[in-house]
Amino acid sequence: MNYSKRFIALGGVVAITFLIKYNTFFSGYEQISNFRGGDLEEETWNPLIASSVNDNLLSVVIDNKQYTNEEYSFFMDDNLNIMVPVNILREALNCSAHVYDGKTLLVEKHSSEVEFEMEEYTATVNGEEEAIISPFMQKDDQYYVSLNDLSEYLDYSYSWDMQENQALASDNSVNTAIVPPKYDLREKGRVAEVRDQGSYGTCWSFAALGAMESVLLPEEQSQYSVDHMTLSNDFELTQHDGGDYTMGMAYLAAWKGPVYEDDDPYGDNRTDSDLAPVKHVQEMQIIDGKDYEKIKEAVFKYGGVQTSIYNALRSSQSYSPYFDKVTNSYCYIGTEKPNHDVVIIGWDDNYPKENFPVDLEGDGAFICQNSWGKNFGEDGVFYISYYDTNIGTHNVVYTGIEDTDNYDNIYQSDLCGWRGQLGYNKESMYGANVYTAKGAESLVAAGFYATAKDSQYELYAVRQFENESSFGEMIPVASGKLSNAGYYTVKFNQEIAVEPGEKYAIVLHIITPNSVHPMAIEYVADEETANVILDDGESYISSNGNKWVSIDTVEKANLCIKAFSNNQ
């Protein structure tokens, strides 16, 4: 009986797939042998095995969190290793992962450094060269690295579950801290250029944009306009008036900016409010006051962290009993409130307490970048003691900086952002903003503030909104929990189609532990918000999600709930 070569090959593929599925021949993918009396070549059969794995639901479980190839673009390569996208490593492995010059991947965790070169079969592990099986690679504009190799060199266990088509990795390190005792972003090429604010009160903007620029490094190198942030926002203030981190958050969340420094240069007292943003900032996390470990983790994983201090110096040349010009070390202990913003770019747990001009209990300092030019401190950088009264009290890290093609439309009425809070004297409440669709669109995400850590949320959409009774038709679209306070954009689990001119509502149910006013609002809070527009939106609130009232009957305010859509 004669069989065609194509039929024989097909039969072989079916046989291998059957054996993989039912685990009748292989204890793992590393060894393949003695099939119908012959040795199977890895180069022949490995691609068939990988293809079978990739054609099915492939999942990766890292520290008990599951990822699937339906949502993330990982795959098994022809060496039978699971290749994971680099852009998930930071969250999945709770590590620092950055690509330099498009060819070198540096992954750091605990005190380990692993460096991969594009398409090279070796890695540098803590300075020593090690052989690897699957090299760091780029595919379809995405960077990938072997999870097996990462696991081996970052103290993770790794296994493959053939029955479940699943890779499992778990951190086995005895070191609970993910960061080393000393770390300096300057040594990693991840700090923004030192700039000089001059005589203006613009430190808050330099710190915000410097922290953003640091987060984007080394993959992207940009410089953003302080003039635009300080002059093209929706607050009533000049560059001499100062500001705070919430103003920067409002400007960025509203897509007012950032814009490039070259398009709106600093110090000419002019701005162009018509400039379009070059990035969309969708997430800004506020780290709890004095949580030094979380601040260090944020610097390590993301980049510079904006923070506030009380600054007793008036210029780079002035004297203060809290600053040592020889060691460039600063520590204020007192009751004065913060008046200056800087960027935390590193730390040293063993920085000597003797370097400070005041008596301290112990060692340790944050490494901070100032906005007074390179003639101040150590080329613009100085050390602030862990025992400083204000350092680490107010902290912002810009964790969601996206390209401007992420969403087509933003709907909002809170251009000044989070100015106050509203509630029913309990931890939870409902709020809703009503908008009118500008065209045929799909609602895909919502933006809102968590006013404290560990907030839980539920998001709903209401189509064809008419009045309070319409809330009986709420469609659940997302839910979750947020570890830190801050501004977040949450993607919906389903798209909600709306027609041109259709009114719709985005509903937020927020639960914030130990809060009596959990909902962020915009209202006339001070001179800077004296001209805030409060008739540009339609907002409703409810204690339990059943009985709703217009917010105007309770407070002259706008709820801080945004909607994002894509054109159909």
Residue pairs with C-beta under 8 A, 6 or more apart in sequence:
12 48
13 48
15 35
16 45
16 48
16 49
16 52
17 48
17 52
18 24
19 25
19 26
20 26
20 49
20 52
20 53
20 162
21 52
23 162
23 163
25 35
26 32
26 162
28 160
28 162
29 46
29 49
29 80
29 160
29 162
30 80
32 40
32 42
32 45
32 46
33 39
33 40
43 78
46 78
46 79
46 80
47 78
49 76
49 80
50 75
50 76
50 77
50 78
50 80
53 76
53 165
54 69
54 75
54 76
56 165
57 68
57 69
57 70
57 165
58 68
58 69
58 74
58 75
58 76
58 82
58 165
58 166
59 66
59 67
59 68
59 69
59 164
59 165
59 166
59 167
60 66
60 67
60 68
60 72
60 74
60 82
60 84
60 92
60 147
60 166
60 167
60 168
60 169
61 67
61 166
61 167
61 168
61 169
62 92
62 93
62 147
62 168
62 169
62 170
63 92
63 93
63 94
63 169
63 170
63 171
64 170
65 92
67 74
67 88
67 92
69 75
72 84
72 85
72 88
73 85
73 140
73 142
74 82
74 83
74 84
74 85
74 144
74 147
75 82
75 83
76 82
76 83
77 83
77 134
77 146
79 133
79 134
79 146
81 133
81 134
81 146
81 147
81 148
81 149
82 146
82 147
82 148
82 160
82 167
83 134
83 137
83 144
83 145
83 146
83 147
84 92
84 144
84 145
84 146
84 147
84 150
85 142
85 143
85 144
86 97
86 99
86 105
86 142
86 143
86 144
86 145
87 142
87 143
89 95
89 97
89 107
89 145
89 150
90 96
90 97
90 301
90 302
93 107
93 109
93 150
93 154
93 156
93 171
94 109
94 171
94 178
94 297
94 301
95 107
95 108
95 109
95 154
95 178
95 301
96 106
96 107
96 108
96 109
96 300
96 301
97 105
97 106
97 107
97 108
98 105
98 106
98 188
98 190
98 217
98 218
98 219
99 105
99 106
99 143
99 218
99 219
100 106
100 189
100 218
101 218
102 118
102 138
103 117
103 118
104 115
104 116
104 117
104 118
105 115
105 116
105 136
105 143
105 145
106 113
106 114
106 115
106 188
107 113
107 114
107 115
107 116
107 145
107 150
107 154
108 114
108 300
109 154
109 173
109 178
110 154
110 155
110 173
110 175
110 177
110 178
110 179
110 180
111 175
111 180
112 125
112 126
112 153
112 154
112 155
113 124
113 125
113 126
113 127
114 123
114 124
114 125
114 126
114 149
114 150
114 153
114 154
115 123
115 124
115 125
116 123
116 132
116 135
116 136
116 145
116 149
117 123
117 135
117 136
118 135
118 136
118 137
118 138
119 135
119 136
119 137
120 135
120 136
121 131
121 132
121 133
121 135
122 129
122 130
122 131
122 132
123 129
123 130
123 132
123 149
123 153
124 130
125 153
130 153
132 146
132 149
133 146
133 148
133 149
134 146
134 148
134 149
136 143
136 144
136 145
137 143
137 144
137 145
138 144
147 158
147 167
147 169
148 158
150 156
150 169
151 157
151 158
151 169
152 158
154 171
154 173
155 171
155 172
155 173
156 169
156 170
156 171
156 172
157 168
157 169
157 170
157 172
158 167
158 168
158 169
159 167
159 168
160 166
160 167
160 168
161 167
161 168
177 293
178 297
178 300
179 293
179 296
179 297
179 300
181 348
181 349
181 350
182 346
182 347
182 348
182 349
182 350
183 296
183 299
183 300
183 346
183 347
184 345
184 346
184 348
184 367
185 191
185 214
185 299
185 303
185 304
185 345
185 346
185 367
186 345
186 346
186 367
186 381
188 218
189 217
189 218
190 214
190 217
190 218
190 303
190 304
190 345
191 214
191 217
191 304
191 345
191 369
192 209
192 210
192 211
192 213
192 214
192 217
192 223
192 304
192 343
192 369
193 213
193 223
194 369
194 370
194 371
194 373
194 374
194 379
194 380
194 381
195 206
195 210
195 226
195 266
195 371
195 373
196 371
196 372
196 373
197 203
197 206
197 226
197 371
197 372
198 267
200 230
200 239
200 240
200 267
201 239
201 240
201 241
201 242
201 243
202 226
202 230
202 239
202 243
202 371
203 242
203 340
203 341
203 342
203 371
204 242
204 243
204 244
204 245
204 247
204 248
204 341
205 226
205 229
205 230
205 243
205 248
206 226
206 341
206 371
207 245
207 306
207 307
207 341
207 342
207 343
207 371
208 229
208 245
208 248
208 249
208 252
208 306
208 341
208 396
208 398
209 223
209 224
209 225
209 226
209 229
209 248
209 258
210 304
210 306
210 343
210 369
210 371
211 303
211 304
211 305
211 306
211 343
211 396
211 397
211 398
212 224
212 258
212 279
212 281
212 398
212 401
213 221
213 222
213 223
213 224
213 304
214 303
214 304
214 343
214 345
215 302
215 303
215 304
215 397
215 398
215 399
215 401
216 222
216 303
216 401
217 303
222 260
222 278
223 260
223 261
223 262
224 257
224 258
224 259
224 260
224 261
224 278
225 257
225 258
225 259
225 260
225 261
225 263
225 264
225 265
225 266
225 271
226 261
226 266
227 239
227 264
227 265
227 266
227 267
227 268
227 270
227 271
228 256
228 257
228 258
228 259
228 263
228 264
228 271
228 272
228 275
229 248
229 251
229 256
229 257
229 258
230 237
230 239
230 243
231 239
231 269
231 270
231 271
232 251
232 256
232 257
232 264
232 271
232 272
232 273
232 275
233 247
233 250
233 251
233 256
234 250
234 251
234 254
234 256
234 415
234 416
234 532
235 243
235 247
235 250
235 416
235 528
235 529
236 527
236 528
236 529
236 530
236 531
237 243
237 247
237 528
239 269
241 528
242 339
243 528
244 308
244 341
245 306
245 308
245 341
245 394
245 396
246 417
246 418
246 419
247 416
247 417
247 528
248 306
248 396
249 284
249 396
249 417
249 418
249 486
249 487
250 414
250 415
250 416
250 417
250 418
251 257
252 258
252 281
252 284
252 398
253 281
253 284
253 417
253 447
253 487
253 562
254 410
254 412
254 414
254 415
254 417
255 277
255 280
255 410
256 277
256 415
257 275
257 277
258 277
258 278
258 279
258 281
259 275
259 276
259 277
259 278
260 278
263 272
263 275
264 270
264 271
264 272
264 275
276 404
277 404
278 404
279 401
279 402
279 403
279 404
280 401
280 402
280 403
280 404
280 406
280 407
281 398
281 400
281 401
281 402
282 400
282 401
282 402
282 406
282 447
282 488
282 489
283 398
283 399
283 400
283 486
283 487
283 488
283 489
284 396
284 397
284 398
284 399
284 400
284 486
284 487
285 298
285 396
285 397
285 399
285 484
285 485
285 486
286 394
286 395
286 396
286 484
286 485
286 486
287 294
287 295
287 298
287 305
287 395
287 396
287 397
287 484
288 294
288 453
288 484
288 485
289 392
289 393
289 394
289 395
290 392
290 393
291 392
292 347
292 386
292 392
294 484
295 305
295 307
295 344
295 366
295 392
295 395
296 347
298 305
298 395
298 397
299 305
299 344
299 345
299 346
299 347
302 397
302 398
302 399
303 397
303 398
304 343
304 344
304 345
304 369
304 397
305 343
305 344
305 395
305 396
305 397
306 341
306 342
306 343
306 344
306 395
306 396
306 397
306 398
307 341
307 342
307 343
307 344
307 366
307 368
307 391
307 392
307 393
307 394
307 395
307 396
308 338
308 340
308 341
308 342
308 390
308 393
308 394
309 330
309 332
309 338
309 339
309 340
309 341
309 342
309 368
309 384
309 388
309 390
309 391
310 332
310 334
310 336
310 337
310 338
310 339
310 340
310 389
310 390
311 332
311 339
311 340
312 320
312 321
312 322
312 323
312 332
312 336
313 320
313 323
315 372
316 372
316 373
316 375
316 376
316 377
320 330
321 357
321 358
322 330
322 331
322 332
322 357
322 358
323 329
323 330
323 357
323 382
324 330
324 355
324 356
324 357
327 355
327 356
327 383
328 377
328 378
328 381
328 382
328 383
329 351
329 355
329 356
329 357
329 365
329 382
329 383
329 384
329 385
330 356
330 382
330 383
330 384
330 385
330 388
331 356
331 357
331 358
331 360
331 384
331 385
331 387
331 388
332 388
332 389
332 390
333 358
333 387
333 388
333 389
334 389
335 389
336 389
337 390
338 390
338 393
338 394
342 368
342 369
342 370
342 371
342 384
343 368
343 369
344 366
344 367
344 368
344 392
344 395
345 367
345 368
345 369
345 381
346 366
346 367
347 364
347 365
347 366
347 367
348 364
348 365
348 367
348 383
349 363
349 364
350 363
350 364
351 363
351 364
351 365
351 383
351 385
352 363
353 360
353 361
353 362
353 363
353 364
353 385
355 365
355 383
356 385
360 385
360 387
361 387
362 386
362 387
364 385
364 386
364 387
365 383
365 384
365 385
365 386
366 383
366 384
366 386
366 391
366 392
367 381
367 383
368 381
368 382
368 383
368 384
368 391
369 380
369 381
370 376
370 377
370 380
370 381
370 382
372 380
373 380
374 380
376 382
384 391
385 391
386 392
396 486
400 488
400 489
407 444
407 445
407 564
407 565
407 566
408 441
408 565
408 566
408 567
409 438
409 441
409 564
409 565
409 566
409 567
410 562
410 563
410 564
411 433
411 435
411 562
411 563
411 564
411 565
412 447
412 562
412 563
413 433
413 522
413 533
413 536
413 537
413 539
413 558
413 559
414 521
414 522
414 537
414 558
414 559
414 560
414 561
414 562
415 522
415 532
415 533
416 522
416 529
416 532
417 449
417 487
417 520
417 522
417 560
418 449
418 451
418 487
418 520
418 521
418 522
418 560
419 521
419 522
419 523
419 525
419 529
419 532
420 520
420 521
420 522
420 523
420 525
420 557
421 451
421 515
421 517
421 518
421 519
421 520
421 521
422 429
422 431
422 517
422 519
422 521
422 541
422 551
422 554
422 555
422 557
422 559
423 429
423 515
423 516
423 517
423 518
423 519
424 516
424 543
425 516
425 517
426 516
426 543
427 511
427 512
427 513
427 514
427 515
427 516
427 518
428 509
428 510
428 511
428 512
428 518
429 509
429 510
429 518
429 519
429 541
429 542
429 543
430 507
430 508
430 509
430 541
430 542
430 543
430 544
430 545
430 548
431 507
431 508
431 510
431 519
431 539
431 540
431 541
431 542
431 551
431 559
431 561
432 462
432 471
432 505
432 506
432 507
432 508
432 539
432 540
432 541
432 542
432 548
432 559
432 561
433 505
433 506
433 537
433 538
433 539
433 558
433 559
433 561
433 562
433 563
434 465
434 503
434 504
434 505
434 537
434 538
434 539
434 540
435 503
435 504
435 505
435 506
435 537
435 538
435 563
436 501
436 502
436 503
436 504
437 498
437 499
437 500
437 501
437 502
437 503
437 504
437 565
438 500
439 500
439 567
439 568
440 497
440 498
440 499
440 500
440 567
440 568
441 497
441 498
441 565
441 566
441 567
441 568
442 495
442 496
442 497
442 498
442 565
442 566
442 567
442 568
443 461
443 477
443 492
443 495
443 496
443 497
443 498
443 504
443 506
443 563
443 564
443 565
444 491
444 492
444 495
444 564
444 565
444 566
445 489
445 490
445 491
445 492
445 563
445 564
446 459
446 477
446 478
446 489
446 490
446 492
446 506
446 508
446 561
446 562
446 563
446 564
447 487
447 488
447 489
447 490
447 561
447 562
447 563
447 564
448 457
448 487
448 488
448 490
448 508
448 510
448 520
448 560
448 561
448 562
449 485
449 486
449 487
449 488
449 520
449 560
450 457
450 482
450 484
450 485
450 486
450 488
450 510
450 512
451 485
451 510
451 512
451 515
451 517
451 518
451 519
451 520
452 485
452 512
452 513
452 514
452 515
452 518
453 482
453 483
453 484
453 485
454 481
454 482
454 483
454 512
454 513
455 481
455 482
455 485
455 510
455 511
455 512
455 513
455 518
456 479
456 480
456 481
456 482
456 510
456 511
456 512
457 478
457 479
457 480
457 481
457 482
457 490
457 508
457 509
457 510
457 511
458 476
458 478
458 479
458 508
458 509
459 476
459 477
459 478
459 479
459 490
459 492
459 506
459 507
459 508
459 509
460 474
460 475
460 476
460 477
460 506
460 507
460 509
461 474
461 475
461 477
461 492
461 496
461 504
461 505
461 506
461 507
462 470
462 471
462 473
462 474
462 475
462 504
462 505
462 506
462 507
463 473
463 475
463 496
463 498
463 502
463 504
464 470
464 502
464 503
464 504
465 503
465 504
465 505
466 503
468 540
468 548
468 549
470 505
471 505
471 507
471 540
471 542
471 545
471 548
474 507
474 545
475 494
475 496
477 492
477 493
477 494
477 496
478 490
478 491
478 492
478 493
480 490
482 488
489 562
489 564
495 566
496 504
497 568
498 504
498 565
504 563
505 540
506 561
506 562
506 563
508 519
508 559
508 561
509 545
510 518
510 519
511 518
512 518
519 541
519 559
519 560
520 559
520 560
521 551
521 555
521 557
521 558
521 559
521 560
522 529
522 532
522 534
522 557
522 558
522 559
522 560
523 529
523 532
523 534
523 555
523 556
523 557
523 558
524 530
524 532
524 534
524 556
534 556
534 557
534 558
536 558
537 558
537 559
538 550
539 550
539 551
539 552
539 557
539 558
539 559
539 561
540 548
540 549
540 550
540 551
541 548
541 549
541 551
541 554
541 559
542 548
542 549
551 557
551 558
551 559
